[in-house]
Amino acid sequence: MSLRSKWDDLGERLLSAAVMVAVGVAAVWAGGIVFHVFVALVCGVMVWELVSMLDAKRDRSPYVLGLTAGVAMMVASEVPPAFALPLVLAPSMLGLGQMERGGVTYASFAALILLAGFGMIVLRDRYGIEWLMWLILVVVATDIAGYFAGRFFGGKLLWPRVSPKKTWAGAIGGWVAALLVGIGYVLLTRADAGLLGLSVAASMASQIGDIAESAIKRRAGVKDSSTLIPGHGGLFDRFDGMLGASVFMLIAAQLVGFPPGLPGVFP
């Protein structure tokens, strides 16, 4: 592959990324109901893409389950957590009766999508914009550094059978970028050095989310989850890393306390 062909999609990717970042940052900045609606829309679209990949022969199921997921996420964001959790899992149960194939995969990933969305809402509502931005920056830095390090250094593939473009150089580049984000937050806040390890672990979790989505696409025989975003595919393609990182944070915050060294809602 020539150097030119390695980078010929960069302009389109950057333009689409700029629009996505602008919309996402605006929603995160606004918080409250605006952010809740944004997360519900993203979750609904991701579930629509998931069903479309796993059970492409069904005409109505992607729309029905996507709408159900979006509505469930919206309602879950406005009720106490104890009542929100059944709503978060309800679309997974409903889908088991709607899918002709891939039902178990659908149920598992639909649950993860809505849990990740719920985790982002909890992070924004309880901790404030600065700590949700930390998680977003870790995921974005991991993705960008992984892209450039992988394209520039190349080398051994991470999992060639599932993802023929992801390399160990890209993975390590992502970890380094996440570490730098963590260092920046330690310097700017009162968080202790434990945030450094948490940043790298969240980076790894985002990469696992990315690889898991690649496995679904490989199984479905598609290149992208959809064609909604020029140069990037679908929302599932862009938010797969956030999916892994957000679910990871729901678990990790129970184990180590968050933010490290600062009084928080957890453990």
LUMFI-54876 format. One record per residue: x, y, z of N, C-alpha, C in turn; residue number from 1. Coordinates in steps of 0.02 Angstrom, whole numbers, plus 32768, in hexadecimal, padded with zeros to 4 digits. Each point is the difference from the previous one (the first is absolute). Example, Ala and Ser with C-alpha at 12.3 -4.5 7.8 and 13.67 -1.06 7.14 Angstrom:
BEGIN
R    n_u    n_v    n_w   ca_u   ca_v   ca_w    c_u    c_v    c_w   pos
R   8294   7EE4   8186   7FD3   803B   8000   802D   803C   8000     1
R   7FEE   8035   7FDC   802A   803B   8003   7FD9   8037   8025     2
REM end
This chain:
BEGIN
R    n_u    n_v    n_w   ca_u   ca_v   ca_w    c_u    c_v    c_w   pos
R   802A   7FC4   8000   7FD6   803C   8000   802C   803E   8000     1
R   7FF4   802E   7FD2   8028   803D   7FFB   7FF0   802F   803A     2
R   802E   8030   800C   7FF5   8031   8035   7FC1   8028   7FF3     3
R   7FF5   8012   7FBF   7FC5   8028   7FEF   7FBF   7FDB   8010     4
R   7FFE   7FBF   7FF0   7FC3   7FD9   800C   7FF3   7FF6   804A     5
R   8034   8003   8029   7FF7   7FF9   8048   7FDB   803C   801E     6
R   8007   803A   7FE0   7FE6   803E   801D   7FCA   8020   7FD6     7
R   7FEA   7FDF   7FCA   7FD2   8022   7FD2   7FBA   800C   801C     8
R   7FF0   7FDF   8038   7FBE   800C   801F   8003   8030   803B     9
R   803B   801E   800A   8009   8028   803C   7FD5   803F   8000    10
R   7FFB   8022   7FC6   7FD9   803E   7FFD   7FB7   7FF4   8011    11
R   7FE2   7FCD   7FE2   7FBA   7FF1   800D   7FF5   7FEC   8048    12
R   802E   7FD9   801B   7FFA   7FEB   8046   8005   803B   8030    13
R   802D   802E   7FF1   8009   803A   802C   7FC2   802D   7FFF    14
R   7FE3   800A   7FC5   7FC5   802B   7FFB   7FC5   7FE2   8026    15
R   7FF4   7FBF   7FF5   7FCA   7FDF   8024   800C   8000   804B    16
R   8040   7FF5   8013   8011   7FFF   8046   7FF4   8044   8020    17
R   800F   8035   7FDB   7FF6   8044   801B   7FB6   800D   800E    18
R   7FD4   7FE9   7FD3   7FB9   8009   800A   7FE8   7FD8   803C    19
R   8017   7FC1   8004   7FEC   7FD6   8039   8017   801D   8042    20
R   803E   8018   8001   801B   801D   803D   7FD8   803E   8014    21
R   7FEF   802A   7FD0   7FDB   803C   800F   7FBC   7FF0   801E    22
R   7FDC   7FD1   7FE2   7FBE   7FED   801A   8007   7FDF   8045    23
R   8030   7FD3   8007   800A   7FDE   8040   8014   8030   8038    24
R   802F   802D   7FF2   8016   802F   8033   7FC7   802E   8015    25
R   7FD7   8016   7FCF   7FC7   802B   8010   7FCF   7FDC   802E    26
R   7FF3   7FC0   7FF3   7FD2   7FDA   802A   801D   7FF5   8046    27
R   8040   7FF0   8003   8021   7FF6   8041   8000   8041   8027    28
R   800F   8037   7FDF   8003   8041   8021   7FBB   8013   801C    29
R   7FCC   7FF4   7FD9   7FBC   8012   8015   7FEB   7FD6   803C    30
R   8010   7FC0   7FFF   7FEC   7FD4   8037   7FB5   7FF9   8005    31
R   7FEA   7FE5   8038   7FB9   7FFB   800E   7FD9   7FDC   7FCA    32
R   7FC4   8018   7FF2   7FD3   7FE0   7FD1   801D   7FFE   7FBA    33
R   8027   8033   7FED   801E   8001   7FBD   8030   7FC5   7FF8    34
R   802A   7FF5   8032   802F   7FC8   7FFC   7FDB   7FBD   8004    35
R   7FCC   7FFD   8029   7FD9   7FC2   8004   7FE1   7FEE   7FBD    36
R   7FE4   8031   7FDD   7FE3   7FF4   7FBE   8036   7FEA   7FCF    37
R   8039   8021   8002   8038   7FEE   7FD3   8015   7FB7   800B    38
R   8009   7FEC   803F   8014   7FBB   800E   7FCA   7FCF   7FEA    39
R   7FC0   8011   800C   7FC9   7FD4   7FEB   8000   7FF7   7FB5    40
R   800B   8036   7FDB   8002   7FFB   7FB6   803A   7FD5   7FE9    41
R   803A   800A   801D   803B   7FD8   7FED   7FF4   7FB6   800F    42
R   7FE4   7FF1   803B   7FF3   7FBA   8012   7FCD   7FE1   7FD0    43
R   7FCB   8026   7FF0   7FCE   7FE6   7FD1   801D   7FF0   7FBC    44
R   8029   802E   7FE6   801E   7FF5   7FBE   8030   7FC5   8002    45
R   8027   7FFA   8035   802F   7FC8   8005   7FDD   7FBD   8003    46
R   7FC7   7FFD   8023   7FDA   7FC1   8002   7FE2   7FF2   7FBB    47
R   7FE8   8034   7FDD   7FE8   7FF6   7FBC   8037   7FE4   7FD3    48
R   803D   801B   8006   8037   7FE7   7FD9   8012   7FB8   8013    49
R   7FFE   7FF1   8040   800F   7FBD   8018   7FD0   7FCD   7FE3    50
R   7FBF   800E   8003   7FCE   7FD1   7FE6   8007   7FFA   7FB4    51
R   800E   8037   7FDF   8008   7FFF   7FB7   803A   7FD3   7FEB    52
R   8035   8000   8027   803A   7FD6   7FF0   7FF2   7FB6   800E    53
R   7FDF   7FF2   8039   7FF8   7FBB   8015   7FC6   7FDC   7FDC    54
R   7FCC   8026   7FEF   7FC3   7FE0   7FE5   7FE6   802B   7FC7    55
R   8028   8004   7FCB   7FF2   802E   7FC9   7FBF   7FF0   7FDB    56
R   7FE7   7FC2   8005   7FC4   7FED   7FDB   7FC0   801C   801F    57
R   8004   8014   803E   7FC4   801B   8022   7FF6   8049   7FEB    58
R   7FC4   8012   7FEB   7FF3   8043   7FE8   7FF1   8032   8038    59
R   7FD8   7FEA   8031   7FE9   802E   8033   8028   7FFD   8041    60
R   801E   7FC8   800E   8021   7FF7   8040   8035   8034   8010    61
R   802C   8013   7FD1   8032   8033   8011   7FE0   8041   8018    62
R   7FC9   8015   7FE0   7FE0   803F   8013   7FDB   7FF9   8042    63
R   7FDD   7FC9   8009   7FDA   7FF4   803D   802F   7FFD   803D    64
R   8035   7FD8   7FF9   802E   7FF8   8039   802A   803F   800B    65
R   8012   8023   7FCA   8025   803E   8008   7FD6   8034   8024    66
R   7FC0   8007   7FEC   7FD3   802F   8020   7FF5   7FED   8049    67
R   7FF7   7FBF   800C   7FF6   7FE8   8045   803C   8011   802B    68
R   803C   7FF6   7FE6   803C   800E   8026   8006   804B   800F    69
R   7FF1   8029   7FCF   8004   8048   800B   7FCF   8018   8034    70
R   7FC3   7FE8   7FFC   7FCC   8014   8031   8013   7FE5   8046    71
R   8017   7FC2   8004   8013   7FE3   8040   8039   8028   8020    72
R   8031   8015   7FD7   8038   8027   801A   7FE9   8044   8018    73
R   7FD1   801E   7FDC   7FE7   8042   8013   7FDB   7FFD   8042    74
R   7FD5   7FCE   8008   7FDB   7FF9   803E   802F   7FEE   803A    75
R   8030   7FD4   7FF2   802F   7FEB   8034   8029   803A   801A    76
R   800D   8032   7FD6   8028   8039   8014   7FDA   802F   802F    77
R   7FBE   7FF7   8005   7FD7   802F   8028   7FE3   7FE0   803E    78
R   8010   7FC0   800E   7FE5   7FDE   803B   8039   7FEB   802D    79
R   7FF3   7FEF   803F   8035   7FE8   802D   8022   7FC2   7FE4    80
R   8042   7FF8   800F   8026   7FC8   7FE3   7FE1   7FBC   800B    81
R   7FE2   7FF3   803A   7FE3   7FBE   800C   7FC8   7FF0   7FCF    82
R   7FDC   8033   7FE9   7FCC   7FF6   7FCE   801C   8005   7FB9    83
R   8039   8021   7FF9   801E   8008   7FBE   801D   7FBE   7FE6    84
R   801C   7FD8   802C   8023   7FC4   7FEA   7FD3   7FCE   7FDB    85
R   7FC2   7FF3   8016   7FD5   7FD4   7FD8   7FF1   801E   7FBB    86
R   7FFA   8042   7FFC   7FF4   8020   7FBF   803C   7FF8   7FD2    87
R   803B   8004   801C   803D   7FF8   7FD9   8005   7FBB   7FE1    88
R   7FE7   7FCE   8024   8005   7FBA   7FE8   7FC3   7FEA   7FD8    89
R   7FCA   8026   8003   7FC2   7FEB   7FDE   8008   7FF7   7FB4    90
R   8022   802D   7FDC   8008   7FF5   7FB7   8023   7FBF   7FEF    91
R   802E   7FEA   802A   8022   7FC0   7FF4   7FCF   7FC7   8004    92
R   7FD5   8000   8032   7FCF   7FCB   8007   7FCD   8002   7FC7    93
R   7FEA   803B   7FED   7FD1   8006   7FC9   801D   7FE5   7FBF    94
R   803F   800E   7FF4   8020   7FEB   7FC2   8006   7FB5   7FF7    95
R   8002   7FDB   8038   8006   7FB8   7FFB   7FC5   7FE1   7FDA    96
R   7FC6   8020   8005   7FC6   7FE7   7FDC   7FF8   801D   7FBB    97
R   8029   8032   7FEE   7FFB   8021   7FC0   8033   7FE8   7FCD    98
R   8037   7FE4   8018   8038   7FEE   7FD5   7FF8   7FB9   7FE5    99
R   800A   7FF7   7FBF   8002   7FBE   7FE2   8044   7FDF   800A   100
R   8034   8029   8004   8043   7FE5   800D   8027   8035   8026   101
R   8035   7FE9   8022   802A   802D   8026   7FE0   801C   803F   102
R   7FCE   7FDD   801A   7FDC   8019   803A   802B   800A   803D   103
R   802A   7FD0   8010   802A   8004   803B   8033   8038   7FF9   104
R   801E   8005   7FC5   8030   8036   7FF4   7FDD   8044   8006   105
R   7FC4   8004   7FE3   7FDA   803E   8005   7FF2   8012   8049   106
R   7FE6   7FD0   8026   7FED   800E   8045   803C   8018   8029   107
R   803A   7FE0   7FF5   803C   8013   8026   8017   8046   7FEE   108
R   8004   800F   7FBF   801A   8041   7FEB   7FCD   8038   800B   109
R   7FC0   7FF1   7FF9   7FCE   8034   800E   8003   8014   8049   110
R   8009   7FCF   802C   8007   800F   8047   803E   802B   800D   111
R   8037   7FEF   7FDF   803D   8027   8009   7FF8   8048   7FE6   112
R   7FDD   8007   7FC7   7FF5   8043   7FE4   7FDA   802C   8031   113
R   7FCA   7FE5   801B   7FD7   8029   802D   8022   8009   8044   114
R   8025   7FCF   8018   8026   8009   803D   8035   8036   7FF7   115
R   8020   8000   7FC5   8032   8033   7FF3   7FE0   8045   7FFE   116
R   7FC7   8006   7FDF   7FDD   8040   7FFF   7FEC   8017   8045   117
R   7FE7   7FD2   8029   7FED   8010   8044   803D   8015   8029   118
R   8038   7FDE   7FF4   803E   8013   8023   8017   8046   7FEF   119
R   7FF9   8014   7FC1   8014   8043   7FEC   7FD2   8034   8021   120
R   7FC0   7FF1   8004   7FD1   802F   8020   8010   8007   804A   121
R   800E   7FC8   8022   8012   8002   8046   8040   8029   800A   122
R   8031   7FF5   7FD5   8040   8024   8006   7FF5   804B   7FF7   123
R   7FD7   8013   7FCF   7FF4   8048   7FF4   7FD6   801F   8039   124
R   7FCC   7FDD   8015   7FD3   801D   8032   801F   8003   8045   125
R   8026   7FCD   8013   8019   7FFC   8045   8045   801F   8009   126
R   802B   7FFB   7FCD   8044   8017   8007   800D   8043   7FDD   127
R   7FD7   8011   7FD0   800A   803E   7FDC   8023   7FF6   7FBD   128
R   8002   8036   7FDB   8019   7FFD   7FBC   804A   7FED   7FFC   129
R   8028   8015   8033   8048   7FF4   7FFC   8011   7FB6   8000   130
R   7FD9   7FD7   8024   8012   7FBA   8004   7FE2   7FD7   7FC7   131
R   7FC9   8015   7FE5   7FE9   7FE1   7FC2   802F   8011   7FC8   132
R   8018   803E   7FFF   8031   8014   7FCC   8041   7FD8   8007   133
R   8013   7FEF   803E   803B   7FD6   8008   7FF7   7FBE   7FDB   134
R   7FC6   7FE0   800A   7FF5   7FBF   7FE0   7FFD   8008   7FB3   135
R   7FDF   8035   7FE9   7FFC   800C   7FB8   8045   800D   7FE3   136
R   8029   8028   8024   8043   800F   7FE8   802B   7FC1   7FFD   137
R   7FF9   7FD4   8031   8025   7FC1   8000   7FEE   7FD7   7FC2   138
R   7FBF   7FFA   7FF2   7FEA   7FD8   7FC7   8015   8020   7FBE   139
R   7FF6   8041   7FFA   8013   8023   7FC2   804B   7FFE   7FF4   140
R   8027   800C   8036   8049   7FFD   7FFA   8017   7FBA   7FEC   141
R   7FE1   7FCD   801E   8010   7FBB   7FEF   7FF3   7FF2   7FB6   142
R   7FC7   8018   7FE8   7FEC   7FF4   7FBA   802F   8025   7FD0   143
R   800D   8040   800D   8029   8027   7FD3   8048   7FE8   8000   144
R   801C   7FF6   803C   8046   7FE8   8005   8007   7FBB   7FE2   145
R   7FCE   7FD5   800B   8002   7FBE   7FE3   7FFE   8002   7FB4   146
R   7FD8   802D   7FE4   7FFB   8006   7FB7   8044   8016   7FE3   147
R   801D   8035   801C   803E   801A   7FE4   803B   7FD1   800E   148
R   8004   7FE5   803C   8038   7FD2   8010   7FFC   7FC1   7FD5   149
R   7FC3   7FE6   7FF7   7FF7   7FC5   7FD7   8012   800C   7FB8   150
R   7FEA   803A   7FE4   8010   8010   7FBB   804A   800F   7FF6   151
R   801E   8021   8031   8045   8016   7FF8   8032   7FC6   800D   152
R   7FF6   7FDB   8036   8030   7FCC   8013   7FEF   7FBC   7FE1   153
R   7FBF   7FF2   7FF7   7FED   7FBF   7FE6   8013   7FC9   8031   154
R   801A   7FC9   7FE5   8018   7FCA   802B   7FCD   7FCA   800B   155
R   800A   7FDA   8034   7FD8   7FC4   800F   7FB8   8012   800E   156
R   7FD2   7FDA   7FE2   7FB9   800C   800A   7FEA   7FE7   8045   157
R   7FD0   8023   801C   7FE7   7FF0   8043   7FD7   7FBF   7FFF   158
R   7FD1   7FFC   7FD0   7FD5   7FC4   7FF9   7FEC   7FFC   7FB7   159
R   802C   7FE6   7FD6   7FF5   8002   7FB7   7FC1   7FDE   7FE8   160
R   7FE9   7FCC   8022   7FC5   7FDD   7FEA   7FC1   802A   8006   161
R   7FFF   802E   802F   7FC5   8029   800D   8009   8047   7FE5   162
R   803A   801E   800B   800C   8045   7FEC   8043   8005   7FDC   163
R   8000   7FFF   7FBD   803E   7FFE   7FDA   8027   8042   7FFE   164
R   7FE7   8035   801F   8023   8040   7FFF   801B   8015   8044   165
R   7FE9   7FE3   8036   8015   8015   8043   8042   7FDD   8011   166
R   8031   8028   8015   8043   7FE6   800E   8011   800A   804A   167
R   8033   7FDD   8016   8019   800A   8044   801D   8047   8008   168
R   801D   801A   7FCB   801A   8045   8004   7FC8   8031   800D   169
R   7FC7   7FF5   7FDE   7FC7   802B   800B   7FE4   7FFA   8047   170
R   7FFE   7FC2   8019   7FE6   7FF5   8044   802C   8022   8033   171
R   8042   7FF8   7FFA   802E   801E   802F   7FFE   804C   7FFA   172
R   7FFB   8019   7FC3   7FF9   8048   7FF7   7FC3   801C   8023   173
R   7FC9   7FDA   7FFF   7FC4   8014   8024   800A   8002   804B   174
R   8024   7FCF   801B   800D   7FFF   8048   802A   803D   8015   175
R   8032   800F   7FD8   802B   803A   800F   7FD8   8041   7FFF   176
R   7FD4   8007   7FCE   7FD7   803C   7FFB   7FD1   8006   803C   177
R   7FE2   7FC8   8015   7FD4   8000   803B   8027   8012   803F   178
R   803D   7FE7   8005   802B   8010   803A   800D   804B   8003   179
R   800C   801F   7FC6   800B   8048   7FFE   7FC2   8027   8016   180
R   7FC5   7FE8   7FEC   7FC3   801F   8018   7FFC   7FFB   804C   181
R   800F   7FC5   801B   8000   7FF7   8048   8031   802E   8024   182
R   803C   8007   7FE3   8032   802D   801E   7FE6   8048   8001   183
R   7FE0   8014   7FCA   7FE4   8044   7FFD   7FCC   800B   8036   184
R   7FD6   7FCE   800C   7FCC   8007   8033   801D   7FFF   8047   185
R   8034   7FD9   800B   8020   7FFF   8041   801F   8044   800F   186
R   801C   8020   7FCD   801F   8041   8009   7FCD   8038   800A   187
R   7FC5   7FF8   7FE1   7FCE   8035   8001   7FCC   7FF8   8037   188
R   7FFA   7FC5   801B   7FCF   7FF3   8036   8025   7FE6   803D   189
R   7FDA   7FEE   8033   801E   7FE3   803C   7FFF   7FB4   7FFF   190
R   7FF2   7FE3   7FC7   8001   7FB7   7FFA   8047   7FE6   800B   191
R   8006   7FC4   801D   8042   7FE5   800C   8018   7FD6   7FC5   192
R   803A   7FE1   8007   801F   7FDC   7FC9   7FD9   7FC2   7FEB   193
R   7FD0   7FEA   802A   7FD7   7FC8   7FEC   7FDA   800D   7FC0   194
R   7FF5   803F   7FEF   7FDD   8011   7FC3   8028   7FEB   7FC2   195
R   8041   7FFC   8007   802A   7FEB   7FC7   7FF1   7FB8   7FEC   196
R   7FFE   7FD4   8032   7FEF   7FBB   7FF2   7FB9   7FF9   7FE6   197
R   7FD2   8027   801C   7FBB   7FFD   7FEB   7FF9   8019   7FB8   198
R   8027   8032   7FEC   7FFE   801A   7FBC   8017   7FCB   7FCE   199
R   8037   7FDD   8010   8019   7FCD   7FD2   7FCE   7FC6   7FFD   200
R   7FE3   7FEC   803A   7FD0   7FCA   8000   7FC1   8012   7FD8   201
R   7FE9   803F   8006   7FC7   8016   7FD9   8010   7FFF   7FB6   202
R   803F   8011   7FEF   8016   7FFC   7FBA   7FFD   7FB9   7FE6   203
R   8017   7FD1   8028   7FFD   7FBA   7FED   7FB8   7FE9   7FF7   204
R   7FD4   8015   802E   7FBA   7FEE   7FFC   7FE0   801C   7FC0   205
R   8014   803C   7FED   7FE5   801D   7FC2   8018   7FD8   7FC3   206
R   803E   7FE8   8003   8019   7FD7   7FC9   7FDC   7FBD   7FFD   207
R   7FF0   7FE4   803A   7FDA   7FC2   8001   7FBB   800A   7FE2   208
R   7FE0   8039   8010   7FC0   8010   7FE1   8006   8006   7FB5   209
R   8036   801E   7FE9   800C   8008   7FB8   8008   7FBB   7FDF   210
R   8027   7FD5   801F   800C   7FBE   7FE3   7FC1   7FD6   8002   211
R   7FD9   8006   8036   7FC1   7FDA   8004   7FD1   8013   7FC7   212
R   7FFD   8041   7FF2   7FD5   8015   7FC8   801B   7FE7   7FBD   213
R   8042   7FFD   7FF9   801F   7FE5   7FC4   7FED   7FB7   7FF6   214
R   7FFC   7FDB   8038   7FED   7FBA   7FFC   7FB8   7FF8   7FE7   215
R   7FD4   802D   8017   7FBA   7FFE   7FE8   7FFE   800E   7FB5   216
R   8025   8032   7FE9   8000   8011   7FB9   801E   7FC7   7FD7   217
R   8033   7FE1   801A   801E   7FC7   7FDC   7FCD   7FC7   7FFA   218
R   7FDB   7FF3   8036   7FCE   7FCC   7FFE   7FC8   8011   7FD0   219
R   7FED   8040   7FFD   7FCA   8016   7FD4   8016   8009   7FB8   220
R   8042   8002   7FF5   801A   8009   7FBC   7FF9   8047   7FE6   221
R   8005   8032   802D   7FF9   8046   7FEB   803F   8026   8015   222
R   800E   8037   7FDD   803A   8029   800F   7FF2   8032   8038   223
R   7FC4   801D   7FFE   7FEC   8032   8031   7FBB   7FED   801C   224
R   7FF1   801B   803B   7FC0   7FF2   801F   7FC7   8021   7FD9   225
R   800D   8038   7FDF   7FD1   8021   7FD3   8027   8033   7FD7   226
R   7FDE   802A   7FDB   8021   8033   7FD7   7FEB   8046   8015   227
R   7FEE   8009   803E   7FE6   8040   8018   8035   8037   7FFF   228
R   803F   7FEF   800F   8034   8033   8009   8036   7FF6   7FCA   229
R   8008   8030   7FD2   8032   7FF9   7FCB   8047   7FF7   801D   230
R   8022   7FCC   7FE8   8044   7FF3   8016   8005   7FDA   8041   231
R   7FC9   7FF7   8023   8001   7FDF   8041   7FCF   7FC5   8006   232
R   7FD2   7FF9   7FD1   7FCF   7FCB   8005   7FC3   8016   8028   233
R   7FF0   7FDB   8035   7FC6   800F   8028   8013   8017   8046   234
R   7FCD   800F   8028   800D   8015   8045   8020   7FC8   8028   235
R   7FED   7FC2   7FF2   801E   7FC7   8023   804B   7FFE   7FF3   236
R   8014   8012   7FC3   8047   8001   7FEF   8026   8035   8027   237
R   7FDF   8037   8010   8020   8038   8023   7FFA   7FFC   804B   238
R   7FCA   7FE2   8019   7FF5   7FFE   8048   8011   7FBC   801F   239
R   801C   7FD3   7FD8   8010   7FBE   801C   8034   8005   8037   240
R   8030   802D   7FF8   8032   800A   8034   7FE1   801D   8040   241
R   7FD3   8031   7FF8   7FDE   801C   803A   7FD5   7FCC   8022   242
R   7FE5   7FD2   7FD9   7FD8   7FC9   801B   8029   7FD8   8033   243
R   803B   7FEB   7FEA   802A   7FD9   802D   8018   8028   803C   244
R   8014   803F   7FF5   801B   8029   8036   7FCB   8011   8034   245
R   7FC4   8010   7FE9   7FCB   8014   802F   7FE9   7FC6   802B   246
R   7FF7   7FC5   7FE2   7FED   7FC6   8027   8038   7FEE   8031   247
R   803E   8006   7FEA   8039   7FF4   802D   7FFD   802E   803C   248
R   7FF0   8040   7FF5   7FFF   8030   8037   7FC9   7FF1   8033   249
R   7FC7   7FE6   7FE9   7FCC   7FEC   802E   8019   7FCC   8032   250
R   802B   7FD3   7FE7   801B   7FCB   802A   803B   801A   8029   251
R   802E   8022   7FDF   803E   8015   8021   7FF4   8031   8038   252
R   7FCE   802C   7FF8   7FF2   8031   8034   7FEA   7FDF   8041   253
R   7FE4   7FC4   7FFB   7FEC   7FDB   803C   803C   7FE2   8023   254
R   8037   7FF5   7FDC   803A   7FDD   801C   8035   802F   801B   255
R   800C   8038   7FDD   8039   802B   8012   7FEA   8044   8019   256
R   7FC0   8010   7FFB   7FEB   8044   8013   8010   8030   7FC7   257
R   7FD3   802E   7FF5   8009   802E   7FC9   7FE4   8044   8013   258
R   8026   8035   7FEE   8043   8002   7FE4   8035   7FED   8035   259
R   8036   7FE0   7FEB   8033   7FE9   8030   801D   803B   8028   260
R   7FFE   7FF8   8042   801B   8034   802B   7FD0   8038   8010   261
R   7FC5   7FFF   7FE2   7FCD   8034   800C   7FC1   7FE0   801B   262
R   7FDB   8024   802B   7FC1   7FE4   8018   7FCE   7FFB   7FC7   263
R   7FE4   7FC6   7FF6   7FD1   7FF6   7FC9   7FC1   7FDC   8016   264
R   7FD4   7FF4   7FD1   7FC1   7FDD   800F   800F   7FB7   8011   265
R   802E   7FE1   7FDC   8014   7FBC   800E   803A   8001   8031   266
R   8014   7FCD   8022   7FF2   7FBB   7FF0   7FBD   7FE7   801A   267
REM end
